Structure formats: C-alpha cells, structure tokens
C-alpha cells in the first residue's frame, strides 16, 4: 500500500519537505541540491537515498504504507480528500 501523504516545503527549492498525514508529521525529504534527495520515515525509522525528491517522496510513502498494513490501519478516500483542505 502506498499511503496518501501531503508534502509541504516551507523553504523551496532546497529546504526540507515535510510529509504529513492529516496534521501528523510522518517524515521528511531532504533535497541534496544536485537532484538527489534523502528521506526519513519517522514512524518506521527507515531512511534512504533516491535519485530525485519525487522518488524520495514515493519511497517514504511506500515505507509508511507498509507500516500501516502491518499495523492493520488504512486511510480512507474521505481522509485523503480531507487532507487537501489543510493546505
């Protein structure tokens, strides 16, 4: 499962990108300035490096989605839609 996360970057283009599920901070993506990015899922303590910020976002969402599956929780379409109203 790929979790639906909202990504917010207060200081583009190279500032940290926050990953949120509703108002909970789930992790972050750190652009490295050369196109690559690292990511960290706070919930699972997983970290990695990706070829781009978009790939890092996908990896983070995948890690959180796997955690959600193991925990037996799921996001609903209503929650995913509701998140768009936060930003």
VMD Tcl script that builds the backbone (N, CA, C; Angstrom):
set m [mol new atoms 261]
animate dup $m
set s [atomselect $m all]
$s set {name element resname resid chain x y z} {
  {N N UNK 1 A 0.840 -1.171 0.000}
  {CA C UNK 1 A 0.000 0.000 0.000}
  {C C UNK 1 A 0.890 1.241 0.000}
  {N N UNK 2 A 0.533 2.196 -0.818}
  {CA C UNK 2 A 1.196 3.497 -0.813}
  {C C UNK 2 A 0.290 4.451 -0.044}
  {N N UNK 3 A 0.793 5.020 1.016}
  {CA C UNK 3 A -0.001 5.938 1.821}
  {C C UNK 3 A -0.162 7.271 1.100}
  {N N UNK 4 A -1.304 7.905 1.298}
  {CA C UNK 4 A -1.524 9.237 0.751}
  {C C UNK 4 A -0.974 10.241 1.756}
  {N N UNK 5 A 0.065 10.944 1.377}
  {CA C UNK 5 A 0.679 11.942 2.246}
  {C C UNK 5 A 0.621 13.310 1.582}
  {N N UNK 6 A 0.597 14.322 2.396}
  {CA C UNK 6 A 0.708 15.701 1.917}
  {C C UNK 6 A 2.159 16.110 2.123}
  {N N UNK 7 A 2.757 16.726 1.112}
  {CA C UNK 7 A 4.137 17.179 1.208}
  {C C UNK 7 A 4.144 18.700 1.199}
  {N N UNK 8 A 4.804 19.277 2.187}
  {CA C UNK 8 A 4.867 20.725 2.353}
  {C C UNK 8 A 6.329 21.145 2.451}
  {N N UNK 9 A 6.716 22.081 1.594}
  {CA C UNK 9 A 8.096 22.565 1.597}
  {C C UNK 9 A 8.088 24.062 1.901}
  {N N UNK 10 A 8.264 24.429 3.178}
  {CA C UNK 10 A 8.204 25.841 3.558}
  {C C UNK 10 A 9.274 26.721 2.921}
  {N N UNK 11 A 10.435 26.145 2.605}
  {CA C UNK 11 A 11.533 26.935 2.046}
  {C C UNK 11 A 12.081 26.307 0.772}
  {N N UNK 12 A 11.329 26.410 -0.350}
  {CA C UNK 12 A 11.823 25.839 -1.601}
  {C C UNK 12 A 13.035 26.616 -2.105}
  {N N UNK 13 A 13.884 26.097 -2.953}
  {CA C UNK 13 A 13.794 24.778 -3.563}
  {C C UNK 13 A 14.596 23.710 -2.834}
  {N N UNK 14 A 15.441 24.086 -1.856}
  {CA C UNK 14 A 16.307 23.073 -1.257}
  {C C UNK 14 A 16.004 22.796 0.208}
  {N N UNK 15 A 14.952 23.406 0.753}
  {CA C UNK 15 A 14.613 23.163 2.149}
  {C C UNK 15 A 13.946 21.817 2.356}
  {N N UNK 16 A 13.914 21.395 3.595}
  {CA C UNK 16 A 13.291 20.115 3.965}
  {C C UNK 16 A 11.828 20.104 3.538}
  {N N UNK 17 A 11.378 18.955 3.051}
  {CA C UNK 17 A 9.990 18.753 2.644}
  {C C UNK 17 A 9.326 17.885 3.707}
  {N N UNK 18 A 8.341 18.436 4.408}
  {CA C UNK 18 A 7.635 17.699 5.452}
  {C C UNK 18 A 6.597 16.772 4.825}
  {N N UNK 19 A 6.491 15.554 5.347}
  {CA C UNK 19 A 5.477 14.594 4.920}
  {C C UNK 19 A 4.461 14.471 6.051}
  {N N UNK 20 A 3.196 14.734 5.730}
  {CA C UNK 20 A 2.154 14.725 6.747}
  {C C UNK 20 A 0.993 13.815 6.372}
  {N N UNK 21 A 0.418 13.194 7.379}
  {CA C UNK 21 A -0.850 12.500 7.243}
  {C C UNK 21 A -1.785 13.269 8.153}
  {N N UNK 22 A -2.723 13.989 7.542}
  {CA C UNK 22 A -3.530 14.975 8.259}
  {C C UNK 22 A -2.566 15.960 8.906}
  {N N UNK 23 A -2.562 16.105 10.223}
  {CA C UNK 23 A -1.668 17.062 10.868}
  {C C UNK 23 A -0.440 16.391 11.486}
  {N N UNK 24 A -0.324 15.064 11.365}
  {CA C UNK 24 A 0.795 14.330 11.961}
  {C C UNK 24 A 1.990 14.304 11.023}
  {N N UNK 25 A 3.154 14.712 11.522}
  {CA C UNK 25 A 4.378 14.630 10.731}
  {C C UNK 25 A 4.834 13.184 10.693}
  {N N UNK 26 A 4.924 12.641 9.488}
  {CA C UNK 26 A 5.279 11.245 9.276}
  {C C UNK 26 A 6.750 11.092 8.918}
  {N N UNK 27 A 7.301 12.090 8.247}
  {CA C UNK 27 A 8.689 12.009 7.822}
  {C C UNK 27 A 9.096 13.253 7.083}
  {N N UNK 28 A 10.235 13.154 6.406}
  {CA C UNK 28 A 10.748 14.298 5.663}
  {C C UNK 28 A 11.607 13.829 4.499}
  {N N UNK 29 A 11.658 14.689 3.503}
  {CA C UNK 29 A 12.537 14.514 2.343}
  {C C UNK 29 A 13.520 15.679 2.376}
  {N N UNK 30 A 14.779 15.363 2.161}
  {CA C UNK 30 A 15.835 16.377 2.190}
  {C C UNK 30 A 16.500 16.457 0.819}
  {N N UNK 31 A 16.151 17.472 -0.001}
  {CA C UNK 31 A 16.822 17.639 -1.298}
  {C C UNK 31 A 18.310 17.931 -1.068}
  {N N UNK 32 A 19.158 17.305 -1.869}
  {CA C UNK 32 A 20.599 17.461 -1.694}
  {C C UNK 32 A 21.211 18.557 -2.563}
  {N N UNK 33 A 20.412 19.176 -3.419}
  {CA C UNK 33 A 20.914 20.257 -4.243}
  {C C UNK 33 A 21.450 19.820 -5.595}
  {N N UNK 34 A 21.650 18.521 -5.795}
  {CA C UNK 34 A 22.152 18.019 -7.072}
  {C C UNK 34 A 21.104 17.159 -7.786}
  {N N UNK 35 A 19.867 17.273 -7.356}
  {CA C UNK 35 A 18.790 16.477 -7.946}
  {C C UNK 35 A 18.402 15.283 -7.082}
  {N N UNK 36 A 19.373 14.730 -6.349}
  {CA C UNK 36 A 19.085 13.597 -5.468}
  {C C UNK 36 A 18.445 14.091 -4.176}
  {N N UNK 37 A 17.925 13.155 -3.393}
  {CA C UNK 37 A 17.330 13.515 -2.103}
  {C C UNK 37 A 17.418 12.326 -1.159}
  {N N UNK 38 A 17.461 12.613 0.118}
  {CA C UNK 38 A 17.357 11.568 1.125}
  {C C UNK 38 A 15.973 11.669 1.753}
  {N N UNK 39 A 15.544 10.581 2.365}
  {CA C UNK 39 A 14.239 10.584 3.026}
  {C C UNK 39 A 14.344 9.849 4.354}
  {N N UNK 40 A 13.413 10.193 5.272}
  {CA C UNK 40 A 13.375 9.590 6.593}
  {C C UNK 40 A 11.926 9.448 7.007}
  {N N UNK 41 A 11.496 8.241 7.298}
  {CA C UNK 41 A 10.153 7.976 7.807}
  {C C UNK 41 A 10.267 7.899 9.324}
  {N N UNK 42 A 9.748 8.914 10.030}
  {CA C UNK 42 A 9.877 8.973 11.481}
  {C C UNK 42 A 9.204 7.779 12.163}
  {N N UNK 43 A 8.093 7.329 11.619}
  {CA C UNK 43 A 7.303 6.265 12.230}
  {C C UNK 43 A 8.042 4.935 12.216}
  {N N UNK 44 A 8.697 4.624 11.119}
  {CA C UNK 44 A 9.362 3.326 10.964}
  {C C UNK 44 A 10.866 3.393 11.214}
  {N N UNK 45 A 11.407 4.608 11.316}
  {CA C UNK 45 A 12.849 4.827 11.451}
  {C C UNK 45 A 13.627 4.397 10.207}
  {N N UNK 46 A 12.924 4.223 9.076}
  {CA C UNK 46 A 13.601 3.884 7.823}
  {C C UNK 46 A 14.127 5.158 7.179}
  {N N UNK 47 A 15.263 5.032 6.533}
  {CA C UNK 47 A 15.890 6.140 5.804}
  {C C UNK 47 A 16.407 5.608 4.481}
  {N N UNK 48 A 16.570 6.513 3.539}
  {CA C UNK 48 A 17.124 6.091 2.267}
  {C C UNK 48 A 17.538 7.276 1.422}
  {N N UNK 49 A 18.104 6.977 0.266}
  {CA C UNK 49 A 18.508 7.988 -0.705}
  {C C UNK 49 A 17.844 7.648 -2.020}
  {N N UNK 50 A 17.448 8.680 -2.754}
  {CA C UNK 50 A 16.762 8.475 -4.029}
  {C C UNK 50 A 17.360 9.391 -5.090}
  {N N UNK 51 A 17.047 9.082 -6.349}
  {CA C UNK 51 A 17.582 9.851 -7.474}
  {C C UNK 51 A 16.945 11.221 -7.624}
  {N N UNK 52 A 15.783 11.429 -6.963}
  {CA C UNK 52 A 15.099 12.719 -7.045}
  {C C UNK 52 A 14.228 12.898 -5.809}
  {N N UNK 53 A 13.766 14.135 -5.606}
  {CA C UNK 53 A 12.853 14.397 -4.489}
  {C C UNK 53 A 11.552 13.634 -4.677}
  {N N UNK 54 A 11.069 13.527 -5.921}
  {CA C UNK 54 A 9.825 12.798 -6.184}
  {C C UNK 54 A 9.980 11.317 -5.866}
  {N N UNK 55 A 11.125 10.753 -6.216}
  {CA C UNK 55 A 11.374 9.348 -5.901}
  {C C UNK 55 A 11.494 9.146 -4.392}
  {N N UNK 56 A 12.079 10.106 -3.699}
  {CA C UNK 56 A 12.188 10.028 -2.242}
  {C C UNK 56 A 10.802 10.103 -1.596}
  {N N UNK 57 A 9.935 10.962 -2.126}
  {CA C UNK 57 A 8.564 11.050 -1.608}
  {C C UNK 57 A 7.847 9.722 -1.776}
  {N N UNK 58 A 8.009 9.096 -2.929}
  {CA C UNK 58 A 7.367 7.806 -3.194}
  {C C UNK 58 A 7.903 6.731 -2.253}
  {N N UNK 59 A 9.203 6.735 -2.007}
  {CA C UNK 59 A 9.802 5.744 -1.108}
  {C C UNK 59 A 9.295 5.938 0.320}
  {N N UNK 60 A 9.205 7.180 0.750}
  {CA C UNK 60 A 8.699 7.473 2.092}
  {C C UNK 60 A 7.236 7.035 2.217}
  {N N UNK 61 A 6.424 7.365 1.225}
  {CA C UNK 61 A 5.007 6.966 1.247}
  {C C UNK 61 A 4.875 5.446 1.243}
  {N N UNK 62 A 5.746 4.763 0.520}
  {CA C UNK 62 A 5.729 3.303 0.497}
  {C C UNK 62 A 6.095 2.710 1.852}
  {N N UNK 63 A 7.118 3.280 2.503}
  {CA C UNK 63 A 7.528 2.791 3.825}
  {C C UNK 63 A 6.408 2.983 4.843}
  {N N UNK 64 A 5.762 4.140 4.807}
  {CA C UNK 64 A 4.659 4.399 5.736}
  {C C UNK 64 A 3.463 3.499 5.408}
  {N N UNK 65 A 3.202 3.285 4.131}
  {CA C UNK 65 A 2.111 2.406 3.725}
  {C C UNK 65 A 2.320 0.976 4.199}
  {N N UNK 66 A 3.550 0.487 4.117}
  {CA C UNK 66 A 3.856 -0.859 4.609}
  {C C UNK 66 A 3.634 -0.936 6.113}
  {N N UNK 67 A 4.027 0.112 6.847}
  {CA C UNK 67 A 3.799 0.144 8.285}
  {C C UNK 67 A 2.300 0.114 8.581}
  {N N UNK 68 A 1.527 0.875 7.810}
  {CA C UNK 68 A 0.075 0.894 8.010}
  {C C UNK 68 A -0.524 -0.496 7.794}
  {N N UNK 69 A -0.070 -1.194 6.767}
  {CA C UNK 69 A -0.559 -2.556 6.511}
  {C C UNK 69 A -0.242 -3.485 7.678}
  {N N UNK 70 A 0.999 -3.444 8.156}
  {CA C UNK 70 A 1.393 -4.302 9.274}
  {C C UNK 70 A 0.607 -3.958 10.540}
  {N N UNK 71 A 0.294 -2.677 10.726}
  {CA C UNK 71 A -0.450 -2.235 11.909}
  {C C UNK 71 A -1.948 -2.489 11.775}
  {N N UNK 72 A -2.391 -2.820 10.562}
  {CA C UNK 72 A -3.809 -3.085 10.349}
  {C C UNK 72 A -4.663 -1.831 10.276}
  {N N UNK 73 A -4.047 -0.732 9.867}
  {CA C UNK 73 A -4.791 0.516 9.703}
  {C C UNK 73 A -4.784 0.918 8.233}
  {N N UNK 74 A -5.743 1.726 7.861}
  {CA C UNK 74 A -5.834 2.156 6.464}
  {C C UNK 74 A -6.386 3.568 6.388}
  {N N UNK 75 A -5.993 4.272 5.365}
  {CA C UNK 75 A -6.570 5.574 5.089}
  {C C UNK 75 A -7.802 5.365 4.231}
  {N N UNK 76 A -8.787 6.200 4.430}
  {CA C UNK 76 A -9.968 6.139 3.578}
  {C C UNK 76 A -9.896 7.249 2.550}
  {N N UNK 77 A -10.678 7.144 1.509}
  {CA C UNK 77 A -10.717 8.192 0.487}
  {C C UNK 77 A -11.144 9.513 1.115}
  {N N UNK 78 A -12.048 9.456 2.087}
  {CA C UNK 78 A -12.514 10.684 2.737}
  {C C UNK 78 A -11.375 11.375 3.477}
  {N N UNK 79 A -10.524 10.613 4.145}
  {CA C UNK 79 A -9.388 11.206 4.852}
  {C C UNK 79 A -8.397 11.783 3.853}
  {N N UNK 80 A -8.124 11.053 2.793}
  {CA C UNK 80 A -7.190 11.552 1.781}
  {C C UNK 80 A -7.710 12.852 1.176}
  {N N UNK 81 A -9.000 12.933 0.893}
  {CA C UNK 81 A -9.582 14.150 0.327}
  {C C UNK 81 A -9.552 15.278 1.354}
  {N N UNK 82 A -9.832 14.970 2.623}
  {CA C UNK 82 A -9.848 15.959 3.692}
  {C C UNK 82 A -8.486 16.611 3.865}
  {N N UNK 83 A -7.404 15.865 3.626}
  {CA C UNK 83 A -6.058 16.409 3.799}
  {C C UNK 83 A -5.806 17.582 2.852}
  {N N UNK 84 A -6.400 17.547 1.692}
  {CA C UNK 84 A -6.169 18.634 0.722}
  {C C UNK 84 A -6.658 19.975 1.266}
  {N N UNK 85 A -7.644 19.937 2.166}
  {CA C UNK 85 A -8.162 21.170 2.742}
  {C C UNK 85 A -7.217 21.795 3.736}
  {N N UNK 86 A -6.228 21.029 4.238}
  {CA C UNK 86 A -5.288 21.554 5.229}
  {C C UNK 86 A -4.309 22.549 4.629}
  {N N UNK 87 A -4.087 22.468 3.306}
  {CA C UNK 87 A -3.073 23.339 2.697}
  {C C UNK 87 A -3.658 24.172 1.591}
}
mol reanalyze $m
mol bondsrecalc $m
mol representation Tube
mol addrep $m
